[in-house]
Amino acid sequence: MVWQSNIKFLIGLTSLMFLA
């Protein structure tokens, strides 16, 4: 499903922002 991939990408981006 595309939704799962989209969510995974969103979580990754958020994690990067939190790390920064």
N, C-alpha and C positions, 0 to 999 in steps of 0.2 A: 504493500500500500504506500502511496506517496505521502500520506499523512504522517506515518511513522518516521519516514526519512526527514520530513519537514520538522517534526518535533525534535528529532535527534540533532538536527542542525541548529535549531533555536537554543536547545540546552547547551550545546557546545559554545555558541556565541556568548550566551549569558555567563557561562563558566569563565570564559576568557576575560569578560568585562570585570567579573568579580576578582579575578587573579590580578588584573592590572591595577 
